[in-house]
């Protein structure tokens, strides 16, 4: 395979004139990167180090074109961009050395930096919709600001990039995408992986594209200035490809490129050429940079190691207090959710709703957002079918001070947005040292019994349980979902997934209970609900969301036919999970039936059973009721047999009662 072609011939030496401030910053960046490699070899750094040696002028040129209030997003090779924007040598060095004085308190490390509107993450392409979301925030807030995102040529293989380019163009977002084309994705040449023309990819979405390169810094400065001006003046996206070359390994020492190829590019490197043309100036710049770097390393060496970040502690040790029902007025769940969203939007201009087919008059597949776009123009937006970009844009809006609500049409489609929840929304607060939060709501219908089949009827919420710094709620029909959303918007401080069972939408939310039973709720936010038989229950049934009606019917049947009093525990907040109501119930009964609509293996019920075993301290008779290990069918009778039902719960309860005798 032939090596990549060389870039255009180097600019003449005269081009150095007037560029000394930029060269000084470029020499500083290179000096930091070289020292970081040395510190890694000494065992003073953690993880890995991706240096930008050879690419320094990209960050320098773009940063020079920006102004305070603009925002920048970068990737795993972010040190040069960060230093070009912040000049924060001390914070960067201490961060990579894991010290409390690091820019993110040592929690993020090399790839995860945050300061003064700069954000980076190591997931290829994932930061692009986040940058677009903050660009949308700039636009909605009326800020004269530009959002810039740096990507590499390897990122051209990521689908979320194209989802974002499409939305950025349709919505006229002030977003500049800067592609650093260093011709390799880790060790793989783009000759193997890249088809077509790079600028044409942006132009296909109606986005103007410029092509420049680091070998001619004067031209690059002008091109960066032109690209930023295009975005700021016209309020629309632009694309800047910067041809460059990485002179060092992808990460530390993993470099399989032809040494002759690397040497040829090194001869053309602008810093090497500047040092040959102006050795005295280059020596002075290198010496001044070294002094700053020496001081930064000394400060970091003297600083303490970072400490643990924010996390949710264990639930309170005190007993649970139960209160009466909280359903002010019985009504359909869809009406209550719609009214709560309307209240939130009327009370707080930061609440923005985005998703597929959610504008009026359609108002979403289940009509939750019907006509909200008419009442709140510009704040309820139809998106393309781009779940990853939808949630990513929500993440960017959240970083920009908004309270985004992202509707995913069917819960099955959450898998397409999983990266944005797991590696972005959930990580930002911790890995950026507590400097930011991501108050985003992702709401979605979940569950079967509508005949939608294997890809539109699943219950996959278990895959989102246990992600640090997130919350998962599952609505049900015995606690007012409008109150849930009121509480959520009043306290929103983290990414929250709200699971809305499909059958719930059309049901009337009431506190009606079978004869001899009553509904009660714990007294905290996002309470646990219980169906209380009074007296001493014989059996505990755990369920959540759309299975509460089946558990309720089973409890009534057991009471009437078997004279067994079942206490049904139904948590609204699945994560973080407060096991106290369940544990207290099982301590009374010694018997537990767990009912789930999703696959039971490694599910919520398994975690609940583990909490019971750990805390009850004696043998507990347990049964699990869930679907078989197969996709959910579309055939009505087969789907009904596949999903947990009240008779199945009754059978499991009878087995548990027999075990416990």
C-alpha positions in Angstrom: 0.0 0.0 0.0 1.4 3.4 -0.9 1.8 6.0 1.8 -0.3 9.2 1.8 0.7 11.9 -0.6 2.6 14.8 0.8 0.8 18.0 1.5 1.3 21.1 -0.6 4.8 22.6 -0.7 5.8 24.6 2.4 5.2 28.3 2.5 8.2 30.5 1.9 10.3 31.6 4.9 8.9 35.1 4.6 5.6 33.8 5.9 7.1 33.7 9.4 6.9 37.5 9.6 4.2 38.6 12.1 3.5 35.1 13.3 5.8 35.1 16.3 3.0 35.1 19.0 1.5 32.1 17.3 4.8 30.3 17.1 5.5 31.0 20.8 2.2 29.3 21.7 3.0 26.4 19.3 6.4 25.9 20.9 4.8 25.9 24.3 2.3 23.2 23.2 5.1 21.1 21.8 7.2 21.5 24.9 4.3 20.4 27.1 3.6 17.4 24.9 7.2 16.3 24.9 7.4 16.7 28.7 4.3 14.7 29.1 5.8 11.8 27.2 8.8 12.1 29.5 6.7 12.1 32.6 4.8 9.0 31.4 8.1 7.2 30.9 9.0 8.1 34.5 5.7 6.6 35.8 4.3 10.0 36.8 1.2 9.9 34.5 -1.8 7.5 34.4 -3.5 5.8 31.5 -2.3 7.1 28.2 -1.1 10.2 26.4 -2.2 11.2 22.9 0.1 14.1 21.8 -0.5 16.6 19.0 3.2 17.1 18.1 3.1 18.3 14.5 -0.5 19.6 14.7 0.0 22.5 17.1 -1.0 25.2 14.7 -4.5 24.0 14.3 -5.5 24.9 17.8 -3.4 28.1 17.7 -5.1 29.3 14.6 -8.7 28.5 15.7 -8.2 29.9 19.2 -6.9 33.2 17.7 -10.1 33.5 15.6 -12.4 33.1 18.6 -13.5 35.5 21.4 -14.6 35.1 25.0 -18.0 33.4 25.3 -17.3 31.0 22.4 -17.1 27.4 23.3 -14.8 24.6 22.1 -15.1 20.8 22.1 -12.3 18.4 21.5 -11.4 14.8 21.5 -8.7 12.4 22.8 -5.9 14.5 21.2 -7.0 17.7 23.0 -3.9 19.1 24.8 -3.0 21.5 22.0 -6.5 22.8 21.6 -6.8 23.3 25.4 -3.5 25.2 25.7 -4.2 27.3 22.7 -7.5 28.4 24.3 -6.7 28.6 28.0 -2.9 28.9 28.2 -3.3 26.8 31.4 -0.1 24.8 31.6 -0.4 24.3 35.4 -3.9 22.9 35.2 -3.1 20.5 32.4 0.0 19.1 33.8 -1.5 18.6 37.3 -4.6 17.0 35.7 -2.5 14.4 33.9 -0.5 13.8 37.1 -3.7 13.0 39.0 -3.5 15.9 41.4 -6.2 17.8 43.1 -4.9 21.1 41.5 -5.6 19.7 38.0 -8.1 21.5 35.9 -10.7 18.7 36.6 -9.2 17.8 40.0 -7.3 14.9 38.4 -10.5 13.0 37.7 -10.6 13.4 33.9 -7.0 12.9 33.0 -5.5 13.4 29.5 -8.7 13.1 27.4 -11.3 14.8 29.6 -10.6 18.5 30.1 -13.0 21.4 31.0 -12.3 25.0 31.6 -13.7 28.4 30.3 -16.0 26.9 27.8 -13.6 24.1 26.7 -14.8 20.5 26.9 -13.2 17.3 25.6 -14.1 13.6 25.6 -12.3 10.5 24.3 -15.3 9.0 22.5 -14.8 9.5 18.8 -17.6 11.6 17.3 -19.7 11.6 20.4 -18.8 15.1 21.3 -20.0 16.5 18.0 -23.8 16.6 18.8 -22.9 17.9 22.3 -21.2 20.8 20.5 -24.2 21.3 18.3 -26.5 21.3 21.4 -24.4 24.1 23.0 -24.6 26.0 19.6 -28.4 25.7 19.8 -28.2 27.0 23.4 -26.2 30.0 22.1 -28.9 30.6 19.5 -31.9 30.3 21.8 -30.2 32.6 24.3 -29.4 35.2 21.7 -25.7 35.0 22.4 -23.2 36.2 19.7 -21.2 33.0 20.3 -19.7 30.2 18.2 -19.4 26.6 19.1 -16.3 24.8 17.7 -15.7 21.1 17.6 -12.4 19.5 16.6 -12.5 16.0 15.1 -10.0 13.8 13.3 -10.2 12.1 9.9 -10.9 8.8 11.7 -14.1 10.3 13.1 -15.4 10.5 9.5 -16.5 6.9 10.0 -18.9 7.7 12.9 -22.6 8.0 12.0 -23.4 10.5 14.7 -21.3 13.0 12.9 -23.6 13.0 9.9 -26.7 13.0 12.1 -25.3 16.2 13.6 -24.3 17.9 10.4 -27.8 17.4 9.1 -29.5 18.9 12.1 -26.9 21.7 12.4 -27.6 22.7 8.8 -31.4 22.5 9.0 -31.5 24.5 12.2 -28.8 27.0 11.2 -26.7 26.4 14.2 -23.5 28.5 14.9 -21.3 25.5 14.8 -17.8 25.2 13.3 -16.5 21.7 12.6 -12.7 21.6 12.4 -11.3 18.4 10.9 -7.7 17.8 11.6 -6.7 15.5 8.7 -3.5 13.8 9.9 -4.2 10.9 7.5 -4.2 8.1 10.1 -6.8 6.7 12.5 -4.4 5.3 15.2 -2.3 3.0 12.9 -4.7 2.7 10.0 -4.1 4.9 6.9 -7.2 6.6 5.5 -6.2 4.9 2.2 -7.9 1.8 3.7 -10.9 3.4 5.3 -11.9 6.6 3.6 -14.1 6.8 0.5 -15.0 10.0 -1.4 -14.0 13.6 -0.9 -13.9 15.0 2.6 -15.3 18.6 2.1 -18.0 17.1 -0.1 -19.4 15.4 3.0 -20.2 18.7 4.6 -21.3 20.3 1.4 -23.8 17.5 0.9 -25.7 19.0 3.9 -25.4 22.5 2.5 -22.5 23.4 4.8 -19.7 25.5 3.3 -16.3 23.9 3.5 -12.8 25.3 3.5 -9.5 23.4 3.2 -6.3 24.6 4.8 -3.2 23.2 6.4 -0.7 23.6 9.2 2.3 23.8 6.8 1.3 27.4 5.9 0.5 29.1 9.3 -0.3 32.4 7.8 -2.9 30.9 5.4 -4.3 28.8 8.2 -4.8 31.8 10.4 -6.7 33.6 7.6 -8.7 30.5 6.8 -9.7 30.0 10.5 -10.6 33.6 10.8 -12.8 33.3 7.6 -14.5 30.1 8.9 -15.3 31.6 12.3 -16.6 34.8 10.6 -18.8 32.7 8.3 -20.4 31.0 11.4 -20.7 34.2 13.5 -21.9 36.5 10.8 -24.4 34.3 9.1 -25.4 32.2 12.1 -25.0 28.9 10.3 -22.5 26.0 10.4 -19.2 25.7 8.5 -16.6 23.1 8.0 -12.8 23.6 8.0 -10.5 20.8 7.0 -6.9 21.3 8.2 -4.4 19.1 6.5 -1.6 18.2 9.0 0.6 15.4 10.2 1.2 13.7 13.5 5.0 13.4 14.0 4.8 11.2 17.1 3.0 7.9 17.8 -0.8 7.8 18.2 -0.3 7.1 21.9 3.1 7.0 23.6 5.0 4.5 21.4 2.6 2.7 19.1 3.8 3.8 15.7 4.1 1.4 12.7 4.3 4.1 10.0 7.3 4.1 7.6 10.1 6.1 9.3 11.0 7.6 6.0 7.5 9.0 5.6 7.6 10.5 9.1 11.0 12.0 8.5 9.8 13.6 5.3 7.0 15.3 7.1 9.3 16.4 9.9 11.4 18.3 7.5 8.3 20.2 6.4 7.0 20.8 9.9 6.5 24.6 10.5 8.2 24.6 13.9 11.3 22.8 12.5 11.4 25.2 9.6 11.0 28.2 11.9 13.8 27.0 14.1 16.1 26.7 11.0 15.2 30.1 9.7 15.2 31.9 13.1 17.2 29.9 15.5 17.6 32.6 18.1 13.8 33.2 18.3 13.1 29.5 18.4 15.6 28.9 21.1 14.2 31.7 23.2 10.6 30.4 22.8 11.7 26.9 23.7 13.6 28.2 26.8 10.6 30.2 28.0 8.2 27.3 27.5 10.5 25.0 29.4 10.6 27.3 32.4 6.8 27.4 32.5 6.6 23.6 32.2 9.3 23.0 34.9 7.3 25.2 37.3 4.1 23.4 36.4 5.6 20.0 37.1 7.1 21.2 40.4 3.7 22.5 41.5 2.0 19.3 40.6 4.5 17.2 42.4 3.8 19.2 45.5 0.0 19.0 45.2 -2.1 16.3 46.9 -3.6 13.4 45.0 -7.2 13.8 43.8 -10.0 12.7 46.1 -13.2 10.8 45.4 -15.8 12.8 43.5 -19.5 13.2 44.0 -21.6 10.0 44.3 -24.8 8.9 45.8 -24.4 7.5 49.3 -26.4 4.6 50.8 -30.1 5.2 51.5 -30.9 6.5 55.0 -30.9 3.9 57.8 -34.1 5.0 59.4 -37.4 3.3 58.9 -39.7 4.1 56.0 -42.6 6.5 56.7 -45.7 5.8 54.6 -48.3 8.4 53.7 -51.6 8.6 51.9 -52.2 8.6 48.2 -51.3 11.7 46.2 -53.6 11.9 43.2 -55.4 15.2 43.4 -57.7 14.6 40.4 -58.1 11.3 38.6 -57.4 11.7 34.9 -55.7 9.9 32.0 -51.9 9.6 32.4 -51.2 11.2 29.1 -53.2 14.3 30.1 -51.3 14.6 33.3 -47.8 14.2 31.7 -48.8 16.8 29.0 -50.0 19.2 31.7 -46.8 18.8 33.7 -44.6 19.5 30.6 -46.7 22.6 29.9 -46.4 23.8 33.4 -42.6 23.3 33.3 -42.3 25.2 30.0 -44.5 28.0 31.2 -42.5 28.4 34.4 -39.0 28.0 33.0 -37.8 29.3 29.6 -34.8 26.9 29.9 -37.1 23.9 29.3 -36.7 22.8 25.7 -38.3 19.6 24.2 -36.8 17.9 21.2 -37.7 14.6 19.5 -39.2 12.9 16.5 -42.7 14.0 15.4 -43.4 15.9 18.6 -44.6 19.2 17.1 -48.3 20.0 16.8 -50.7 19.0 15.6 -49.3 15.4 15.7 -47.7 15.7 19.2 -45.7 12.5 19.3 -46.7 8.9 18.8 -48.6 8.9 22.0 -49.7 12.6 21.9 -47.8 13.6 25.0 -46.6 16.9 23.5 -49.7 17.7 21.4 -49.8 21.4 20.5 -47.0 22.4 22.9 -45.0 23.6 19.9 -47.8 26.1 19.1 -47.8 27.5 22.6 -44.0 27.5 22.9 -42.6 28.2 19.4 -39.0 27.3 18.9 -38.8 25.4 22.2 -40.5 22.2 20.9 -38.6 20.9 17.9 -39.1 18.0 15.5 -35.8 16.2 14.8 -34.7 13.8 12.1 -34.6 10.1 13.0 -31.3 10.6 14.9 -31.6 9.3 18.4 -27.9 9.7 19.2 -27.8 13.2 18.0 -31.1 14.1 19.8 -29.7 13.1 23.2 -26.3 14.5 22.3 -27.9 17.9 21.5 -29.8 17.6 24.7 -26.5 17.1 26.5 -25.1 20.3 24.9 -28.2 22.2 25.8 -27.8 21.1 29.4 -24.1 22.2 29.5 -25.4 25.6 28.2 -27.8 26.1 31.1 -31.0 24.7 29.6 -33.3 21.9 30.9 -33.7 19.7 27.8 -36.4 17.0 27.5 -35.5 14.5 24.8 -38.4 12.2 23.7 -37.4 8.9 22.2 -40.4 7.6 20.3 -40.0 4.0 21.4 -37.9 2.7 24.3 -36.4 0.1 22.0 -34.5 3.0 20.2 -32.6 4.0 23.4 -29.9 1.6 22.3 -29.0 4.1 19.5 -28.5 6.8 22.1 -26.7 4.7 24.7 -23.3 6.2 24.2 -24.7 9.7 24.8 -26.1 8.6 28.1 -23.3 6.3 29.3 -20.2 8.1 28.1 -21.3 11.7 28.0 -24.3 12.8 30.1 -23.4 10.5 33.0 -19.7 11.3 32.9 -19.6 15.1 32.6 -20.1 16.1 36.2 -17.5 13.7 37.7 -14.8 13.8 35.0 -14.9 17.6 34.8 -14.3 17.8 38.5 -17.8 19.0 39.5 -17.6 22.1 37.3 -20.8 21.2 35.4 -23.9 19.2 35.6 -26.1 17.7 32.9 -29.8 18.2 33.9 -31.3 16.4 30.9 -34.5 14.4 30.9 -34.9 11.5 28.4 -38.5 10.2 28.4 -39.7 7.2 26.4 -42.6 4.7 26.2 -41.7 1.2 27.0 -43.4 -2.2 27.2 -45.6 -4.6 25.3 -49.3 -5.6 25.1 -49.8 -3.5 22.0 -48.7 -6.1 19.4 -45.8 -4.0 18.1 -43.4 -6.9 18.0 -39.7 -7.6 18.7 -38.2 -4.1 18.1 -41.1 -1.9 19.4 -42.3 -3.7 22.5 -39.3 -4.5 24.6 -38.6 -3.4 28.2 -34.9 -2.6 28.1 -34.6 -0.2 31.1 -32.4 -2.7 33.0 -29.5 -1.7 30.6 -29.6 1.8 32.0 -29.6 0.9 35.7 -26.4 1.4 37.6 -24.9 4.0 35.4 -23.3 6.4 37.9 -24.8 9.9 38.4 -28.0 9.1 36.6 -31.6 8.5 37.7 -34.2 6.0 36.2 -37.9 6.5 37.0 -40.7 4.2 35.9 -44.2 5.7 36.0 -47.2 3.8 37.1 -51.0 4.4 37.5 -51.3 4.7 41.2 -49.1 7.8 41.7 -49.8 11.0 39.8 -47.2 11.2 36.9 -47.8 15.0 36.8 -46.5 15.2 40.3 -43.5 13.1 39.3 -42.6 15.6 36.6 -43.2 18.6 38.8 -40.8 17.1 41.3 -38.3 16.2 38.6 -38.1 19.7 37.1 -37.9 21.2 40.6 -34.9 19.1 41.5 -33.3 18.2 38.2 -29.5 17.9 38.7 -28.5 14.8 36.7 -29.4 12.8 33.6 -32.8 11.2 34.2 -34.5 8.5 32.1 -38.3 8.4 32.6 -39.9 5.1 31.5 -43.6 5.5 30.6 -45.4 2.3 30.0 -47.4 2.4 26.7 -50.6 1.1 28.4 -50.3 3.8 31.1 -51.0 6.6 28.7 -54.7 5.8 28.1 -55.4 4.7 31.7 -57.0 6.9 34.3 -54.6 7.5 37.2 -56.5 6.8 40.4 -55.9 5.5 43.9 -58.7 2.9 43.7 -57.6 -0.4 45.3 -59.2 -3.9 45.6 -61.6 -4.4 48.5 -59.6 -4.8 51.7 -56.5 -3.0 50.3 -55.3 0.5 50.3 -52.5 2.4 48.5 -49.8 4.2 50.4 -46.6 6.0 49.4 -43.3 6.8 51.0 -42.9 10.4 52.0 -39.8 11.3 49.9 -39.4 12.4 46.3 -40.1 9.8 43.7 -41.7 7.6 46.3 -42.2 3.9 46.5 -45.9 2.8 46.4 -47.3 -0.2 48.2 -50.6 -2.0 48.0 -51.3 -2.6 51.7 -53.5 -5.5 52.8 -53.6 -4.3 56.4 -52.7 -6.5 59.4 -49.8 -8.8 58.8 -49.0 -9.6 55.1 -48.0 -13.2 54.2 -46.2 -12.4 51.0 -44.3 -9.6 49.3 -44.7 -9.0 45.6 -42.2 -6.6 43.9 -43.0 -4.9 40.6 -42.7 -1.6 38.8 -44.2 0.4 36.0 -46.8 -1.3 33.8 -46.9 -4.5 35.8 -48.6 -2.9 38.8 -52.1 -3.7 37.5 -51.1 -7.4 37.1 -49.6 -7.5 40.6 -52.7 -5.8 42.0 -55.0 -8.3 40.3 -52.8 -11.2 41.6 -53.0 -9.8 45.2 -56.8 -9.6 44.9 -57.0 -13.1 43.6 -54.7 -14.5 46.3 -56.8 -12.8 49.0 -60.1 -14.1 47.7 -59.1 -17.6 46.6 -56.2 -18.5 49.0 -56.7 -16.2 52.0 -53.2 -15.0 51.4 -52.5 -11.4 52.1 -49.9 -10.0 49.6 -48.2 -6.7 50.1 -47.2 -5.2 46.7 -44.1 -3.0 46.6 -43.8 -0.8 43.5 -40.8 1.6 43.4 -41.1 4.6 41.2 -37.3 5.3 41.2 -35.5 2.2 40.0 -32.1 3.8 40.3 -30.6 4.9 42.6 -32.6 2.2 44.3 -33.8 2.6 47.9 -34.3 -1.0 49.1 -35.8 -0.1 52.5 -39.5 -0.5 51.7 -38.8 -3.9 50.1 -36.5 -5.1 52.9 -38.9 -4.1 55.6 -41.7 -5.9 53.9 -39.7 -9.1 53.3 -38.6 -9.1 57.0 -42.3 -9.3 57.8 -43.2 -12.0 55.3 -40.1 -14.0 54.5 -41.5 -14.6 51.0 -40.8 -12.6 47.8 -42.1 -12.8 44.3 -40.4 -10.5 41.8 -42.3 -9.6 38.6 -40.5 -8.0 35.5 -41.6 -7.3 32.0 -38.0 -7.2 30.7 -35.6 -10.1 30.7 -35.1 -11.2 34.3 -31.5 -12.3 33.9 -29.2 -9.6 35.4 -32.3 -7.3 35.8 -33.7 -5.0 38.4 -35.2 -7.9 40.2 -31.8 -9.6 40.6 -30.4 -6.5 42.2 -33.5 -6.2 44.5 -33.1 -9.8 45.6 -29.4 -9.3 46.4 -30.4 -6.3 48.6 -32.9 -8.5 50.4 -30.4 -11.3 50.9 -27.8 -8.9 52.2 -30.1 -7.2 54.7 -32.8 -9.5 55.9 -30.4 -11.9 57.5 -32.5 -15.1 57.2 -33.7 -17.5 54.6 -36.2 -16.0 52.2 -38.3 -18.0 49.8 -38.1 -16.3 46.3 -39.6 -16.7 42.9 -39.1 -14.6 39.8 -41.8 -14.0 37.1 -40.6 -12.8 33.8 -40.7 -13.5 30.1 -38.8 -16.3 28.4 -35.3 -15.7 27.0 -36.6 -14.9 23.5 -37.6 -11.7 21.7 -41.2 -10.5 22.3 -43.6 -11.7 19.6 -46.1 -9.6 17.6 -48.7 -12.4 17.6 -51.4 -11.3 20.1 -52.0 -14.6 21.8 -48.3 -15.5 21.9 -47.4 -12.1 23.2 -50.0 -12.5 26.0 -48.5 -15.8 27.0 -45.0 -14.4 26.8 -45.5 -11.4 29.1 -46.1 -11.8 32.9 -49.7 -11.9 33.9 -51.7 -12.0 37.1 -52.3 -15.8 36.9 -48.5 -16.3 36.5 -47.9 -14.2 39.7 -50.5 -16.2 41.5 -48.8 -19.4 40.6 -45.4 -18.1 41.7 -47.0 -16.9 45.0 -48.5 -20.3 45.7 -45.1 -21.9 45.2 -43.4 -19.4 47.5 -46.1 -20.0 50.2 -45.5 -23.7 49.9 -41.7 -23.2 50.3 -42.2 -21.0 53.3 -44.3 -23.4 55.4 
